[in-house]
Amino acid sequence: MLLKSAGFILLICTLFGCEAAQVERHDVRKFPEGFQFGTSTASYQIEGSWNVDGKAENIWDHMTHNNPCVIADCSNGDVACDSYNQYKRDVEMMRELGIDFYRFSLSWPRILPTSFPDYISEPGSQYYSNLIDELLKYNIEPVVTLYHWDLPQKLQEMGGWTNPHIVDWFADYARVAFTLYGDRVKHWITINEPREVCYQGYGANTKAPALNIKGVADYMCVKNLLLAHAKAYHIFDQEFRPKLNGSIFIALSAQFYEPETEKEIVAAKEANQFEWGIYAHPIFSDTGDYPPIVKEKVAAKSAEQGFFRSRLPEFTPEEVDYVKGTSDYFGLNHYTTFLVYRNESVAGMYDVPSMYDDLGNVHYQPSEWEYGAASVNMRVVPWGFYKLLALIREDFNNPPVFITENGYATFTGLDDTSTRISYLRQYLSALLDAIDEGSDVRAYSLWSLMDNFEWMFGYNSRFGLYEVNFSDPARPRTPRKSAFMYKQMLRTRALDWHYEPDTTVMTIDEGH
Ligand code: BGC
């Protein structure tokens, strides 16, 4: 009851800007029985060995080699954390932390250098096999993402996610992966963060391939990506699940969009629909298909602009059914929250056509919100996480949720008590509030195990529980204070606001 009313206060306060959600309300809070903890990484961000053992070029290799200074520090993932050679040390760190599972991704062009299943690279596929065996040796469950943004460059040259043939290309690659590793991997994620793939990669220039063809290429990508995801799901469901009995799901990035005032409720609702509902609604709603408001707004704007059809390619009724219900969990990557308003100033603010022009509102983060140490746009807003989980529970009939990513960026330095640890305590507390209110959250995966290539920010922005020294060829990894906090949380299965590690020496507990 106490927790329920705490949650209620949280809800009321947030609408009117009260900070109640940020106070420490409980000293020690237990996680539910069976709740699973892990950490996440992605192939391009950690592996390095970009051209070793026959691996072909991906869109990040291509972009960073041809135009290095699109990345803040003009760096690339050629070596990154060198996990291609150091995976045993990575697993050792996981044992130090005591995690239940490890979420990592496969590199498509490392396994299939031609992009297609006509040739499977023996050393490339063996790398993941070795990693999986090493994890299982220590009872760490592999959770494998098929696609975390490193598309084979060759497929990009044929249009990448705007080419409808990618549905088959991706499905073939998925089938190869299920066949190679399905005997040992039970949990699969099809695609990481469709919004970043489609909007940032095709509708903007903030991720590879940086096409920046707004309001057209991004929407083409949305449809193809959802069909590709669904096809991989059906292959797994029909051909592999009966033998393997595992799970398969998608990881959506959803930041939360909160109305600035009560009169902006519709604007904020539409922001949530355009930003991530466009992927969630087709999969998790009872009716399937894109959110009706997204369809209406894009169709109306397209007509006004002289297009002969909506720039958002429609699904046929068969496709709606094919995509609906294709995720065993609501995989959720969440970092921060924005406020939303809509007024006359929006006219002329965005490129025409574009997704933001179709949506027609403004989002921002007030300057008084605590900002992220290494990123002003990653403000610390734990109540947004709570509200987002409530919205998912209400809109999609309380699906089982798997937090596939959540985390905080700093710069170098091992003492992250007032930054990462503080963020994690507040966000995990918000997550426990949502669970107390009935959200069915089953697992939490922290981004990230160690510092890695942070996309457009290069190595400036550090998300790791372990710091990596990128100027040392050996890429040594050193635990930050947050690694000790996470370890203690996993040991006790409880969040303790006041835990202070009494050592800086990491060891492996018995049984790990
Ligand atoms: C991505 C990660 C990324 C992290 C931090 C997510 O958008 O999936 O690859 O490093 O956020 O920015």
Residues whose N, C-alpha, C, O or C-beta is under 5 A from the ligand:
A	BS01	BGC	A42 E193
